[in-house]
Amino acid sequence: MADYAFRTIEDRRKIQEMWEEGRSPREIAGAFEKSLDVVYTELSRGRDGTRLPDQRLRYSADLAQRKVQQSLERRGRKAGKPTTGKRAAGL
């Protein structure tokens, strides 16, 4: 399973709050003790296509959380396709 840097909706809501206050990605990274790359990835994940009054793209914590949940649900072995045992070997 992927190791998401921001694991909770609370973390994502804090990012949204800081972003809407006008904080820079560098400031957000410092507050969470994460790399700048991680923050940019998270901001990209939560873009909803609208803009803030200062013309930066809006970040939605709820959208980012939904995208992560959907990604996690798509992973793993698909139902009905055995990978071991007699059925998998065609016996």
Stockholm file with secondary structure:
# STOCKHOLM 1.0

chainA/1-91         MADYAFRTIEDRRKIQEMWEEGRSPREIAGAFEKSLDVVYTELSRGRDGTRLPDQRLRYSADLAQRKVQQSLERRGRKAGKPTTGKRAAGL
#=GR chainA/1-91 SS CCCCSSCSHHHHHHHHHHHHTTCCHHHHHHHHTCCHHHHHHHHHHTEEEEECTTSCEEECHHHHHHHHHHHHHTCSCCTTCCCSSHHHHTC
#=GC SS_cons        CCCCSSCSHHHHHHHHHHHHTTCCHHHHHHHHTCCHHHHHHHHHHTEEEEECTTSCEEECHHHHHHHHHHHHHTCSCCTTCCCSSHHHHTC
//
